[in-house]
Amino acid sequence: MSFVTAIWLMLAPAGWQPRPPDPPTVWAEAGSRPWGQCRELERTAELAVAKQSVGADGPNLWAERARLCPGAPAVLVAAAMLELTQVPSLPPLSELAGEVGALAETQRQSRKRAAQWLAAARNEANRRGQAPPPMTWVMTAIAAIGLGEPAAARAALAQAETRAEVEGHRIDRLASVAALLAGDLALALELAHRARERAASREQVRTTLILSLVYDRSGAADAAQRELALLRPLASSAERMAVDALLPLHERLYLAAIEQIALKNPANAGLLFKGYLACPEPEEAERRLVERRLAELRPI
């Protein structure tokens, strides 16, 4: 306190209190660093999500931005989009069955984190009276699939289709996986076929992998093997890795197992099937199917 201010307070009338400082003007708020920074990041996120290029800046950057700007819907969607591409690497197959629990929990926490960001983005957009950013509902469906929640995935896909967030074949492909998780194999097969008929050539690997999984789970193992045999040169493509990121862990292991059969690696297929059986999700009928497959893989 300055000397002049102290004298002024001593001479002030009894009971006088200094007036609190005026609140910052709207222009001061608009120019403040957090607001301005988050607004700029939101514009950047809108472009990144539209181009689906959120991974260009590194695996953790958008998560950090989401923590910095929790009220910026596009930033939250960008963080969720990048999170949904992350998938835990499998350990050596000989150790897989013992590591399934930890792998499943890692993936579950990742999908749960993405789902929370997406819910926050929808809530903030609703508070603003705006539509959620593009891709919000598609990403919500993918997060629900990863969490093994087919009903939530279907509801989100209905919203995505209404808003035309992505092409129809991508909606069909995701809906096929949701139907598979729900046990509706007839619908899953219909949607997978339609997705492949409508898909662009650059997405045929992803679509055919999903179709192969549905074929096998529907009892058409030979048809699945024919499809997988055609993909052998493309097994390590980005499209292949995208399917791993989409599926819950147990379905990922099942698909990897039938791929190894197509590659004539029965020992690897057997270890992957054992990892599948170590997961809690498969029901009794599915376990019996895999046990029969394991018996078929044993050398005579």
C-alpha positions in Angstrom: 0.0 0.0 0.0 1.4 3.4 -0.9 1.9 6.3 1.6 -0.8 8.4 -0.2 -3.3 5.5 -0.1 -2.7 5.0 3.7 -3.4 8.7 4.4 -6.5 8.6 2.3 -7.9 5.6 4.2 -7.1 7.3 7.6 -9.1 10.4 6.5 -12.0 8.5 5.0 -15.5 8.7 6.8 -16.3 6.0 9.4 -17.8 2.9 7.8 -16.4 3.6 4.4 -15.2 0.6 2.5 -13.1 0.6 -0.7 -15.1 -0.3 -3.8 -14.1 -3.7 -5.2 -12.3 -3.6 -8.5 -14.5 -3.6 -11.6 -14.8 -7.1 -13.3 -12.9 -7.5 -16.5 -14.6 -6.4 -19.6 -15.7 -8.8 -22.2 -12.8 -7.6 -24.3 -10.4 -8.4 -21.6 -11.9 -11.9 -21.2 -11.7 -12.4 -24.9 -8.1 -11.5 -25.0 -7.1 -13.6 -22.0 -4.6 -16.4 -22.6 -6.7 -19.5 -21.7 -9.8 -18.3 -23.7 -7.8 -17.2 -26.7 -5.6 -20.3 -26.7 -8.6 -22.7 -26.4 -10.5 -20.9 -29.1 -7.5 -21.3 -31.4 -7.1 -25.0 -30.5 -10.7 -25.5 -31.2 -10.3 -24.2 -34.8 -7.2 -26.4 -35.2 -9.2 -29.4 -33.9 -12.1 -28.8 -36.3 -9.7 -29.1 -39.2 -7.9 -32.1 -37.8 -11.1 -34.0 -37.2 -12.5 -33.1 -40.6 -9.3 -34.5 -42.3 -9.0 -37.3 -39.7 -5.4 -36.4 -39.2 -5.3 -36.0 -35.4 -2.4 -38.4 -35.1 0.0 -36.1 -37.0 1.1 -34.2 -33.9 2.0 -37.2 -31.7 0.0 -39.7 -29.5 -0.4 -37.5 -26.4 -0.8 -34.0 -27.6 -4.6 -33.9 -28.0 -5.1 -35.5 -24.6 -3.0 -32.7 -23.1 -5.1 -30.1 -25.0 -8.3 -31.8 -23.8 -7.1 -31.3 -20.2 -6.2 -27.7 -21.0 -9.5 -26.9 -22.7 -12.2 -29.2 -21.3 -14.9 -26.8 -22.6 -13.9 -27.0 -26.2 -16.0 -29.7 -27.9 -13.9 -30.1 -31.1 -10.7 -30.5 -28.9 -12.4 -33.2 -26.9 -13.5 -35.0 -30.1 -10.0 -34.8 -31.5 -8.6 -36.3 -28.3 -11.1 -39.1 -28.4 -10.5 -39.8 -32.1 -6.8 -40.2 -31.4 -7.4 -42.3 -28.3 -9.5 -44.7 -30.2 -6.6 -45.5 -32.5 -4.5 -46.7 -29.6 -4.4 -50.5 -28.9 -2.2 -52.4 -26.6 0.5 -54.6 -28.2 0.2 -58.3 -27.6 2.9 -60.0 -25.6 4.7 -63.2 -26.9 1.9 -65.6 -27.7 3.2 -68.2 -25.2 2.5 -65.6 -22.4 -0.8 -64.3 -23.9 -3.3 -66.2 -21.8 -1.8 -65.0 -18.5 -1.7 -61.3 -19.8 -5.3 -61.1 -21.1 -6.7 -59.5 -17.9 -4.2 -56.6 -18.0 -4.5 -56.1 -21.7 -8.3 -56.0 -21.5 -8.2 -53.5 -18.6 -5.7 -51.2 -20.5 -8.0 -51.2 -23.5 -11.1 -50.7 -21.4 -9.7 -47.7 -19.7 -8.7 -46.2 -23.0 -12.2 -46.6 -24.5 -13.7 -45.3 -21.3 -11.6 -42.2 -21.4 -12.6 -41.6 -25.1 -16.3 -42.1 -24.2 -16.0 -39.5 -21.4 -14.4 -36.9 -23.6 -17.2 -37.5 -26.2 -19.9 -37.2 -23.6 -18.4 -33.9 -22.4 -18.2 -32.7 -26.0 -21.9 -33.4 -26.5 -22.9 -31.8 -23.3 -20.9 -28.6 -24.0 -22.3 -28.4 -27.5 -25.8 -28.8 -26.1 -25.2 -26.1 -23.5 -24.1 -23.8 -26.3 -27.2 -24.7 -28.3 -25.1 -26.1 -31.1 -24.8 -29.5 -32.9 -21.9 -31.5 -31.7 -18.7 -31.5 -33.8 -18.6 -33.7 -36.9 -17.6 -37.3 -36.1 -18.9 -37.1 -32.5 -21.5 -39.8 -32.9 -19.3 -42.1 -35.0 -16.5 -41.9 -32.4 -19.1 -42.5 -29.7 -20.2 -45.7 -31.5 -16.6 -46.9 -31.8 -15.9 -46.3 -28.1 -19.1 -48.3 -27.3 -18.0 -51.2 -29.5 -14.6 -51.2 -27.8 -16.4 -51.3 -24.4 -18.6 -54.2 -25.6 -21.8 -52.1 -25.5 -23.7 -52.9 -28.7 -26.9 -51.2 -27.8 -25.1 -47.9 -27.1 -23.2 -48.3 -30.3 -26.3 -48.8 -32.4 -28.0 -45.8 -30.9 -24.9 -43.6 -31.7 -24.8 -45.0 -35.2 -28.4 -44.0 -35.7 -27.5 -40.4 -34.8 -24.4 -40.6 -37.1 -26.4 -41.8 -40.0 -29.1 -39.1 -39.4 -26.3 -36.4 -39.5 -24.5 -38.0 -42.4 -21.2 -37.9 -40.5 -19.6 -40.6 -42.7 -20.3 -42.7 -45.7 -23.0 -45.3 -45.6 -20.6 -48.3 -45.9 -18.7 -47.2 -42.8 -22.0 -47.0 -40.8 -22.8 -50.5 -42.1 -19.4 -51.9 -41.2 -19.6 -50.6 -37.6 -23.2 -51.7 -37.3 -22.1 -55.2 -38.4 -19.7 -55.4 -35.5 -22.3 -54.1 -33.1 -24.7 -56.8 -34.3 -22.0 -59.4 -33.9 -21.4 -58.3 -30.3 -25.2 -58.5 -29.7 -25.3 -62.0 -31.1 -27.5 -61.1 -34.1 -25.4 -63.0 -36.7 -27.9 -62.8 -39.5 -28.0 -59.0 -39.3 -24.2 -58.8 -38.9 -23.8 -60.9 -42.1 -26.2 -58.8 -44.0 -24.6 -55.5 -42.9 -21.0 -56.8 -43.6 -22.0 -57.9 -47.1 -23.6 -54.5 -47.8 -20.6 -52.7 -46.4 -18.2 -54.5 -48.8 -20.5 -53.9 -51.8 -20.5 -50.1 -51.1 -17.0 -49.6 -49.8 -14.3 -47.8 -51.7 -11.3 -50.0 -52.9 -9.0 -48.4 -50.3 -11.2 -49.7 -47.5 -11.6 -53.3 -48.8 -9.1 -54.8 -46.4 -10.9 -53.5 -43.3 -14.3 -54.4 -44.7 -13.2 -57.9 -45.7 -11.6 -58.6 -42.3 -14.9 -57.8 -40.6 -16.8 -60.0 -43.1 -14.4 -62.8 -42.5 -14.9 -62.6 -38.7 -18.7 -62.6 -39.2 -18.5 -65.6 -41.6 -16.5 -67.6 -39.2 -18.7 -66.8 -36.2 -21.7 -67.7 -38.3 -20.4 -71.2 -39.0 -19.0 -70.5 -42.5 -15.3 -71.1 -41.6 -14.3 -72.1 -45.1 -15.7 -68.9 -46.5 -13.8 -66.9 -43.9 -10.6 -68.7 -44.8 -11.1 -68.0 -48.5 -11.5 -64.3 -47.8 -8.5 -64.2 -45.5 -6.3 -66.0 -48.0 -6.9 -63.1 -50.4 -5.6 -60.6 -47.8 -2.3 -62.3 -46.9 -0.1 -59.8 -48.7 -1.9 -56.9 -46.9 -1.8 -58.3 -43.3 0.3 -55.5 -41.9 -1.5 -52.6 -43.6 -2.9 -49.6 -41.7 -6.4 -50.9 -42.5 -5.5 -54.1 -40.7 -4.3 -52.2 -37.6 -7.5 -50.1 -37.6 -9.6 -53.3 -37.2 -7.5 -54.2 -34.1 -8.2 -50.8 -32.6 -12.0 -51.2 -33.3 -12.6 -54.6 -31.8 -12.8 -55.6 -28.1 -9.9 -57.7 -27.1 -11.6 -61.1 -27.3 -12.8 -60.5 -30.8 -9.4 -59.2 -31.8 -7.8 -62.4 -30.6 -10.4 -64.5 -32.4 -9.8 -62.7 -35.7 -6.0 -63.0 -35.2 -6.4 -66.8 -34.6 -8.4 -67.4 -37.8 -5.9 -65.3 -39.7 -3.1 -67.5 -38.4 -5.0 -70.6 -39.7 -5.1 -68.9 -43.1 -1.4 -68.3 -42.9 -0.8 -72.0 -42.1 0.4 -71.3 -38.5 -1.6 -73.7 -36.4 0.6 -73.3 -33.3 0.1 -69.5 -33.3 -3.6 -70.0 -33.9 -3.9 -72.3 -31.0 -2.2 -69.9 -28.6 -4.5 -67.1 -29.7 -7.6 -69.2 -29.2 -6.4 -70.0 -25.7 -6.0 -66.3 -25.1 -9.6 -65.9 -26.3 -10.8 -68.5 -23.9 -9.0 -66.7 -21.1 -11.3 -63.7 -21.7 -14.5 -63.5 -19.6 -16.8 -62.3 -22.5 -17.2 -65.4 -24.6 -20.4 -67.3 -23.8 -20.7 -71.1 -23.5 -21.6 -71.7 -27.2 -18.7 -69.6 -28.3 -16.3 -71.5 -26.0 -17.5 -74.8 -27.3 -16.8 -73.6 -30.9 -13.3 -72.5 -30.0 -12.6 -75.8 -28.2 -13.6 -77.7 -31.3 -11.3 -75.4 -33.3 -8.4 -76.2 -30.9 -9.1 -79.9 -31.3 -8.9 -79.6 -35.1 -5.5 -77.8 -34.8 -3.9 -80.5 -32.8 -1.5 -82.6 -34.9 -2.8 -86.1 -35.6 
